[in-house]
Amino acid sequence: MLSLLKKVFGISPSVDVHDWLQRGAIIVDVRTREEFQSGHIKGSMNIPLNSLPGSLAKTKKDQLILTCCASGMRSSSAKHVLKSKGFEHVHNAGSWHSLKKYSK
């Protein structure tokens, strides 16, 4: 049951978020522009989920990417989109609030 939930929500094996950020990972926040403007992590990229497929040129396929949104649902979808397009190093980091503790 747990593995089914992990698959449905796009939860991948745990990564060390701090380590990924130290190694140059980018944070792709897939919330709407309005949500992003109301608060976000400094330095994160705002690419709303509905425009992600047309915005893939903004990132490199070998880039470490942490996806985030309000709750983790859209970031899960974003992870699946990126993986299906050949991006290898993508982790659903969940809520942007959960990433705040790692950002400076």
CNS distance restraints for C-alpha pairs under 8 A (distance, minus, plus):
assign (resid   1 and name CA) (resid   5 and name CA) 6.37 0.50 0.50
assign (resid   2 and name CA) (resid   6 and name CA) 6.18 0.50 0.50
assign (resid   3 and name CA) (resid   7 and name CA) 6.14 0.50 0.50
assign (resid   4 and name CA) (resid   8 and name CA) 6.15 0.50 0.50
assign (resid   5 and name CA) (resid   9 and name CA) 6.08 0.50 0.50
assign (resid   6 and name CA) (resid  10 and name CA) 5.74 0.50 0.50
assign (resid   6 and name CA) (resid  11 and name CA) 4.78 0.50 0.50
assign (resid   6 and name CA) (resid  12 and name CA) 7.07 0.50 0.50
assign (resid   7 and name CA) (resid  11 and name CA) 6.41 0.50 0.50
assign (resid   9 and name CA) (resid  72 and name CA) 7.93 0.50 0.50
assign (resid   9 and name CA) (resid  73 and name CA) 6.71 0.50 0.50
assign (resid   9 and name CA) (resid  76 and name CA) 5.96 0.50 0.50
assign (resid  10 and name CA) (resid  76 and name CA) 4.93 0.50 0.50
assign (resid  10 and name CA) (resid  77 and name CA) 7.43 0.50 0.50
assign (resid  10 and name CA) (resid  79 and name CA) 7.29 0.50 0.50
assign (resid  10 and name CA) (resid  80 and name CA) 7.36 0.50 0.50
assign (resid  10 and name CA) (resid  92 and name CA) 6.84 0.50 0.50
assign (resid  11 and name CA) (resid  76 and name CA) 7.37 0.50 0.50
assign (resid  11 and name CA) (resid  91 and name CA) 7.94 0.50 0.50
assign (resid  11 and name CA) (resid  92 and name CA) 6.47 0.50 0.50
assign (resid  12 and name CA) (resid  91 and name CA) 6.70 0.50 0.50
assign (resid  12 and name CA) (resid  92 and name CA) 7.22 0.50 0.50
assign (resid  15 and name CA) (resid  20 and name CA) 7.75 0.50 0.50
assign (resid  15 and name CA) (resid  91 and name CA) 7.59 0.50 0.50
assign (resid  16 and name CA) (resid  20 and name CA) 6.26 0.50 0.50
assign (resid  17 and name CA) (resid  21 and name CA) 6.17 0.50 0.50
assign (resid  17 and name CA) (resid  93 and name CA) 7.89 0.50 0.50
assign (resid  17 and name CA) (resid 102 and name CA) 7.31 0.50 0.50
assign (resid  18 and name CA) (resid  22 and name CA) 6.16 0.50 0.50
assign (resid  18 and name CA) (resid 102 and name CA) 5.81 0.50 0.50
assign (resid  19 and name CA) (resid  23 and name CA) 6.16 0.50 0.50
assign (resid  20 and name CA) (resid  24 and name CA) 6.46 0.50 0.50
assign (resid  20 and name CA) (resid  25 and name CA) 5.33 0.50 0.50
assign (resid  20 and name CA) (resid  64 and name CA) 6.95 0.50 0.50
assign (resid  21 and name CA) (resid  25 and name CA) 4.70 0.50 0.50
assign (resid  21 and name CA) (resid  26 and name CA) 7.07 0.50 0.50
assign (resid  21 and name CA) (resid 102 and name CA) 7.96 0.50 0.50
assign (resid  24 and name CA) (resid  64 and name CA) 7.03 0.50 0.50
assign (resid  25 and name CA) (resid  63 and name CA) 6.71 0.50 0.50
assign (resid  25 and name CA) (resid  64 and name CA) 4.45 0.50 0.50
assign (resid  25 and name CA) (resid  65 and name CA) 5.36 0.50 0.50
assign (resid  25 and name CA) (resid  66 and name CA) 6.78 0.50 0.50
assign (resid  26 and name CA) (resid  44 and name CA) 6.67 0.50 0.50
assign (resid  26 and name CA) (resid  45 and name CA) 7.54 0.50 0.50
assign (resid  26 and name CA) (resid  63 and name CA) 7.64 0.50 0.50
assign (resid  26 and name CA) (resid  64 and name CA) 6.40 0.50 0.50
assign (resid  26 and name CA) (resid  65 and name CA) 5.10 0.50 0.50
assign (resid  26 and name CA) (resid  66 and name CA) 6.14 0.50 0.50
assign (resid  27 and name CA) (resid  43 and name CA) 7.70 0.50 0.50
assign (resid  27 and name CA) (resid  44 and name CA) 4.84 0.50 0.50
assign (resid  27 and name CA) (resid  45 and name CA) 6.13 0.50 0.50
assign (resid  27 and name CA) (resid  65 and name CA) 6.00 0.50 0.50
assign (resid  27 and name CA) (resid  66 and name CA) 4.79 0.50 0.50
assign (resid  27 and name CA) (resid  67 and name CA) 5.82 0.50 0.50
assign (resid  27 and name CA) (resid  68 and name CA) 7.12 0.50 0.50
assign (resid  28 and name CA) (resid  44 and name CA) 5.93 0.50 0.50
assign (resid  28 and name CA) (resid  45 and name CA) 4.88 0.50 0.50
assign (resid  28 and name CA) (resid  46 and name CA) 5.99 0.50 0.50
assign (resid  28 and name CA) (resid  47 and name CA) 6.53 0.50 0.50
assign (resid  28 and name CA) (resid  65 and name CA) 6.87 0.50 0.50
assign (resid  28 and name CA) (resid  66 and name CA) 6.10 0.50 0.50
assign (resid  28 and name CA) (resid  67 and name CA) 4.83 0.50 0.50
assign (resid  28 and name CA) (resid  68 and name CA) 6.28 0.50 0.50
assign (resid  29 and name CA) (resid  36 and name CA) 7.59 0.50 0.50
assign (resid  29 and name CA) (resid  44 and name CA) 6.53 0.50 0.50
assign (resid  29 and name CA) (resid  45 and name CA) 5.87 0.50 0.50
assign (resid  29 and name CA) (resid  46 and name CA) 4.85 0.50 0.50
assign (resid  29 and name CA) (resid  47 and name CA) 6.14 0.50 0.50
assign (resid  29 and name CA) (resid  48 and name CA) 7.11 0.50 0.50
assign (resid  29 and name CA) (resid  67 and name CA) 5.91 0.50 0.50
assign (resid  29 and name CA) (resid  68 and name CA) 4.87 0.50 0.50
assign (resid  29 and name CA) (resid  69 and name CA) 5.51 0.50 0.50
assign (resid  29 and name CA) (resid  75 and name CA) 7.58 0.50 0.50
assign (resid  29 and name CA) (resid  96 and name CA) 7.34 0.50 0.50
assign (resid  30 and name CA) (resid  46 and name CA) 5.97 0.50 0.50
assign (resid  30 and name CA) (resid  47 and name CA) 5.09 0.50 0.50
assign (resid  30 and name CA) (resid  48 and name CA) 4.17 0.50 0.50
assign (resid  30 and name CA) (resid  49 and name CA) 4.85 0.50 0.50
assign (resid  30 and name CA) (resid  52 and name CA) 7.85 0.50 0.50
assign (resid  30 and name CA) (resid  67 and name CA) 7.11 0.50 0.50
assign (resid  30 and name CA) (resid  68 and name CA) 6.29 0.50 0.50
assign (resid  30 and name CA) (resid  69 and name CA) 5.43 0.50 0.50
assign (resid  30 and name CA) (resid  74 and name CA) 6.73 0.50 0.50
assign (resid  30 and name CA) (resid  75 and name CA) 6.33 0.50 0.50
assign (resid  30 and name CA) (resid  78 and name CA) 7.24 0.50 0.50
assign (resid  31 and name CA) (resid  35 and name CA) 5.94 0.50 0.50
assign (resid  31 and name CA) (resid  36 and name CA) 6.14 0.50 0.50
assign (resid  31 and name CA) (resid  46 and name CA) 7.12 0.50 0.50
assign (resid  31 and name CA) (resid  47 and name CA) 7.30 0.50 0.50
assign (resid  31 and name CA) (resid  48 and name CA) 5.09 0.50 0.50
assign (resid  31 and name CA) (resid  49 and name CA) 6.68 0.50 0.50
assign (resid  31 and name CA) (resid  68 and name CA) 7.91 0.50 0.50
assign (resid  31 and name CA) (resid  69 and name CA) 5.20 0.50 0.50
assign (resid  31 and name CA) (resid  70 and name CA) 6.85 0.50 0.50
assign (resid  31 and name CA) (resid  74 and name CA) 7.57 0.50 0.50
assign (resid  32 and name CA) (resid  36 and name CA) 6.18 0.50 0.50
assign (resid  32 and name CA) (resid  46 and name CA) 7.88 0.50 0.50
assign (resid  32 and name CA) (resid  47 and name CA) 7.83 0.50 0.50
assign (resid  32 and name CA) (resid  48 and name CA) 5.08 0.50 0.50
assign (resid  32 and name CA) (resid  49 and name CA) 7.68 0.50 0.50
assign (resid  33 and name CA) (resid  37 and name CA) 6.05 0.50 0.50
assign (resid  33 and name CA) (resid  46 and name CA) 6.99 0.50 0.50
assign (resid  33 and name CA) (resid  48 and name CA) 6.83 0.50 0.50
assign (resid  34 and name CA) (resid  38 and name CA) 6.38 0.50 0.50
assign (resid  35 and name CA) (resid  39 and name CA) 6.93 0.50 0.50
assign (resid  36 and name CA) (resid  40 and name CA) 5.56 0.50 0.50
assign (resid  36 and name CA) (resid  46 and name CA) 6.82 0.50 0.50
assign (resid  40 and name CA) (resid  44 and name CA) 7.31 0.50 0.50
assign (resid  40 and name CA) (resid  96 and name CA) 6.97 0.50 0.50
assign (resid  41 and name CA) (resid  96 and name CA) 7.11 0.50 0.50
assign (resid  41 and name CA) (resid  99 and name CA) 7.75 0.50 0.50
assign (resid  41 and name CA) (resid 100 and name CA) 6.39 0.50 0.50
assign (resid  41 and name CA) (resid 103 and name CA) 6.96 0.50 0.50
assign (resid  42 and name CA) (resid 103 and name CA) 7.56 0.50 0.50
assign (resid  42 and name CA) (resid 104 and name CA) 7.76 0.50 0.50
assign (resid  47 and name CA) (resid  51 and name CA) 6.50 0.50 0.50
assign (resid  47 and name CA) (resid  52 and name CA) 5.88 0.50 0.50
assign (resid  47 and name CA) (resid  55 and name CA) 7.30 0.50 0.50
assign (resid  48 and name CA) (resid  52 and name CA) 6.20 0.50 0.50
assign (resid  49 and name CA) (resid  74 and name CA) 6.76 0.50 0.50
assign (resid  49 and name CA) (resid  75 and name CA) 7.91 0.50 0.50
assign (resid  49 and name CA) (resid  77 and name CA) 7.85 0.50 0.50
assign (resid  49 and name CA) (resid  78 and name CA) 6.29 0.50 0.50
assign (resid  51 and name CA) (resid  55 and name CA) 6.34 0.50 0.50
assign (resid  52 and name CA) (resid  56 and name CA) 6.38 0.50 0.50
assign (resid  52 and name CA) (resid  78 and name CA) 7.41 0.50 0.50
assign (resid  52 and name CA) (resid  81 and name CA) 7.99 0.50 0.50
assign (resid  53 and name CA) (resid  81 and name CA) 7.30 0.50 0.50
assign (resid  56 and name CA) (resid  60 and name CA) 7.90 0.50 0.50
assign (resid  59 and name CA) (resid  63 and name CA) 6.93 0.50 0.50
assign (resid  60 and name CA) (resid  87 and name CA) 7.74 0.50 0.50
assign (resid  61 and name CA) (resid  86 and name CA) 6.46 0.50 0.50
assign (resid  61 and name CA) (resid  87 and name CA) 4.47 0.50 0.50
assign (resid  61 and name CA) (resid  88 and name CA) 6.60 0.50 0.50
assign (resid  61 and name CA) (resid  89 and name CA) 7.95 0.50 0.50
assign (resid  62 and name CA) (resid  87 and name CA) 6.47 0.50 0.50
assign (resid  62 and name CA) (resid  88 and name CA) 6.38 0.50 0.50
assign (resid  62 and name CA) (resid  89 and name CA) 6.66 0.50 0.50
assign (resid  63 and name CA) (resid  87 and name CA) 7.77 0.50 0.50
assign (resid  63 and name CA) (resid  89 and name CA) 6.56 0.50 0.50
assign (resid  64 and name CA) (resid  89 and name CA) 4.99 0.50 0.50
assign (resid  64 and name CA) (resid  90 and name CA) 6.15 0.50 0.50
assign (resid  65 and name CA) (resid  89 and name CA) 6.16 0.50 0.50
assign (resid  65 and name CA) (resid  90 and name CA) 4.76 0.50 0.50
assign (resid  65 and name CA) (resid  91 and name CA) 6.36 0.50 0.50
assign (resid  66 and name CA) (resid  90 and name CA) 5.91 0.50 0.50
assign (resid  66 and name CA) (resid  91 and name CA) 5.00 0.50 0.50
assign (resid  66 and name CA) (resid  92 and name CA) 5.91 0.50 0.50
assign (resid  66 and name CA) (resid  93 and name CA) 5.73 0.50 0.50
assign (resid  67 and name CA) (resid  75 and name CA) 5.12 0.50 0.50
assign (resid  67 and name CA) (resid  76 and name CA) 7.58 0.50 0.50
assign (resid  67 and name CA) (resid  78 and name CA) 6.85 0.50 0.50
assign (resid  67 and name CA) (resid  79 and name CA) 6.61 0.50 0.50
assign (resid  67 and name CA) (resid  90 and name CA) 7.31 0.50 0.50
assign (resid  67 and name CA) (resid  91 and name CA) 6.26 0.50 0.50
assign (resid  67 and name CA) (resid  92 and name CA) 4.97 0.50 0.50
assign (resid  67 and name CA) (resid  93 and name CA) 5.62 0.50 0.50
assign (resid  67 and name CA) (resid  94 and name CA) 7.05 0.50 0.50
assign (resid  68 and name CA) (resid  72 and name CA) 6.24 0.50 0.50
assign (resid  68 and name CA) (resid  74 and name CA) 7.58 0.50 0.50
assign (resid  68 and name CA) (resid  75 and name CA) 4.83 0.50 0.50
assign (resid  68 and name CA) (resid  92 and name CA) 6.42 0.50 0.50
assign (resid  68 and name CA) (resid  93 and name CA) 5.48 0.50 0.50
assign (resid  68 and name CA) (resid  94 and name CA) 4.98 0.50 0.50
assign (resid  68 and name CA) (resid  95 and name CA) 5.37 0.50 0.50
assign (resid  68 and name CA) (resid  96 and name CA) 5.27 0.50 0.50
assign (resid  69 and name CA) (resid  73 and name CA) 7.38 0.50 0.50
assign (resid  69 and name CA) (resid  74 and name CA) 6.08 0.50 0.50
assign (resid  69 and name CA) (resid  75 and name CA) 5.46 0.50 0.50
assign (resid  69 and name CA) (resid  94 and name CA) 6.38 0.50 0.50
assign (resid  69 and name CA) (resid  95 and name CA) 5.15 0.50 0.50
assign (resid  69 and name CA) (resid  96 and name CA) 5.60 0.50 0.50
assign (resid  70 and name CA) (resid  74 and name CA) 7.92 0.50 0.50
assign (resid  70 and name CA) (resid  94 and name CA) 7.52 0.50 0.50
assign (resid  70 and name CA) (resid  95 and name CA) 4.89 0.50 0.50
assign (resid  70 and name CA) (resid  96 and name CA) 6.17 0.50 0.50
assign (resid  70 and name CA) (resid  97 and name CA) 7.68 0.50 0.50
assign (resid  71 and name CA) (resid  94 and name CA) 5.96 0.50 0.50
assign (resid  71 and name CA) (resid  95 and name CA) 4.67 0.50 0.50
assign (resid  71 and name CA) (resid  96 and name CA) 7.86 0.50 0.50
assign (resid  72 and name CA) (resid  76 and name CA) 6.03 0.50 0.50
assign (resid  72 and name CA) (resid  92 and name CA) 7.15 0.50 0.50
assign (resid  72 and name CA) (resid  93 and name CA) 7.17 0.50 0.50
assign (resid  72 and name CA) (resid  94 and name CA) 3.77 0.50 0.50
assign (resid  72 and name CA) (resid  95 and name CA) 5.19 0.50 0.50
assign (resid  73 and name CA) (resid  77 and name CA) 6.61 0.50 0.50
assign (resid  73 and name CA) (resid  94 and name CA) 7.42 0.50 0.50
assign (resid  74 and name CA) (resid  78 and name CA) 6.14 0.50 0.50
assign (resid  75 and name CA) (resid  79 and name CA) 6.10 0.50 0.50
assign (resid  75 and name CA) (resid  92 and name CA) 5.76 0.50 0.50
assign (resid  75 and name CA) (resid  93 and name CA) 7.46 0.50 0.50
assign (resid  75 and name CA) (resid  94 and name CA) 6.31 0.50 0.50
assign (resid  76 and name CA) (resid  80 and name CA) 6.46 0.50 0.50
assign (resid  76 and name CA) (resid  92 and name CA) 5.60 0.50 0.50
assign (resid  76 and name CA) (resid  94 and name CA) 7.58 0.50 0.50
assign (resid  77 and name CA) (resid  81 and name CA) 6.28 0.50 0.50
assign (resid  78 and name CA) (resid  82 and name CA) 6.15 0.50 0.50
assign (resid  79 and name CA) (resid  83 and name CA) 6.05 0.50 0.50
assign (resid  79 and name CA) (resid  90 and name CA) 6.12 0.50 0.50
assign (resid  79 and name CA) (resid  91 and name CA) 6.64 0.50 0.50
assign (resid  79 and name CA) (resid  92 and name CA) 6.09 0.50 0.50
assign (resid  80 and name CA) (resid  84 and name CA) 6.02 0.50 0.50
assign (resid  81 and name CA) (resid  85 and name CA) 6.39 0.50 0.50
assign (resid  82 and name CA) (resid  86 and name CA) 6.58 0.50 0.50
assign (resid  82 and name CA) (resid  87 and name CA) 5.31 0.50 0.50
assign (resid  82 and name CA) (resid  90 and name CA) 7.36 0.50 0.50
assign (resid  83 and name CA) (resid  87 and name CA) 4.87 0.50 0.50
assign (resid  83 and name CA) (resid  88 and name CA) 6.17 0.50 0.50
assign (resid  83 and name CA) (resid  90 and name CA) 7.12 0.50 0.50
assign (resid  93 and name CA) (resid  98 and name CA) 7.71 0.50 0.50
assign (resid  93 and name CA) (resid  99 and name CA) 7.22 0.50 0.50
assign (resid  94 and name CA) (resid  98 and name CA) 7.00 0.50 0.50
assign (resid  95 and name CA) (resid  99 and name CA) 7.00 0.50 0.50
assign (resid  96 and name CA) (resid 100 and name CA) 6.62 0.50 0.50
assign (resid  97 and name CA) (resid 101 and name CA) 7.97 0.50 0.50
assign (resid  99 and name CA) (resid 103 and name CA) 6.67 0.50 0.50
